[in-house]
Amino acid sequence: MKQKMVAQSSCEADGTVSWAKVPWPKVFVGARSVKELENFFWDLDYYFRVIHSPKVKNVMLPTMYLANDAKLWWRTRTEDRPAIETWEEFIREL
């Protein structure tokens, strides 16, 4: 059985530390569905909040969750145009 990879997160509240295993978000394969795309963005945004990641300044991490047609889009998008540098730009372009 394949084990899901997880990220670990800690929360400090009143001097205590709590550890939780947070499942990684599902990959987006490029489905032409508004629902799938909106869920992908929501899942990533929520994941970043849970692991206490600062607002995404670049899009390196989110692009690791692209597969199939979506990954092909990203590869061709990065070759011949100005770089996408913010989360908001990434959402608008994708």
C-alpha positions in Angstrom: 0.0 0.0 0.0 1.4 3.4 -1.0 1.7 5.8 1.9 0.6 9.4 1.4 3.3 12.0 1.9 2.7 14.6 4.5 4.0 17.9 5.7 4.4 18.5 9.4 3.2 21.7 11.0 3.5 23.2 14.5 1.3 25.8 16.1 2.6 27.8 19.0 -0.2 29.1 21.3 0.5 30.3 24.8 4.0 28.6 24.8 2.8 25.2 23.7 3.7 23.4 20.5 1.4 21.0 18.8 2.4 18.8 15.9 0.1 17.6 13.1 0.6 15.7 10.0 -1.0 17.6 7.1 -1.7 15.7 3.9 -0.4 17.3 0.8 -2.9 18.8 -1.6 -4.1 16.8 -4.6 -2.4 17.5 -7.9 -4.3 19.4 -10.7 -4.1 17.6 -14.0 -5.6 20.3 -16.2 -9.3 19.4 -16.1 -11.3 22.0 -17.9 -13.7 22.3 -15.0 -14.2 25.5 -13.0 -15.1 23.4 -10.0 -11.8 21.4 -10.2 -9.7 24.5 -10.7 -11.4 26.4 -7.9 -11.0 23.4 -5.5 -7.3 23.2 -6.5 -6.8 26.8 -5.6 -8.8 26.6 -2.4 -6.9 23.4 -1.3 -3.5 25.0 -1.9 -4.5 28.2 -0.1 -5.8 26.3 2.9 -2.8 24.0 2.9 -0.5 27.1 3.1 -2.5 28.5 6.0 -2.4 25.2 7.9 1.3 24.8 7.6 1.8 28.4 8.6 3.4 29.4 5.3 3.6 33.1 4.6 1.6 34.4 1.7 3.1 32.8 -1.3 5.6 35.2 -2.8 6.6 33.0 -5.7 4.8 30.1 -7.4 7.5 27.4 -7.1 5.6 25.3 -4.5 2.2 25.4 -6.2 3.6 24.3 -9.5 4.8 21.1 -7.9 1.1 20.1 -7.7 0.6 20.3 -11.5 0.5 17.1 -13.6 -0.4 16.0 -17.1 -1.8 18.9 -19.2 -1.4 21.4 -16.4 2.3 20.6 -16.1 2.7 20.9 -19.9 1.0 24.3 -19.7 3.4 25.4 -17.0 6.5 24.2 -18.9 5.5 26.0 -22.1 4.3 29.1 -20.1 7.7 29.5 -18.5 9.7 29.3 -21.7 8.6 32.3 -23.7 6.9 34.8 -21.5 7.7 36.9 -18.4 7.8 34.9 -15.2 4.8 34.5 -13.1 6.0 35.7 -9.6 2.9 35.9 -7.4 0.1 33.6 -6.3 -2.5 36.1 -7.7 -0.7 36.0 -11.1 -0.6 32.2 -11.1 -4.4 32.0 -10.4 -5.2 34.5 -13.1 -3.0 32.7 -15.7 -4.0 29.2 -14.9 
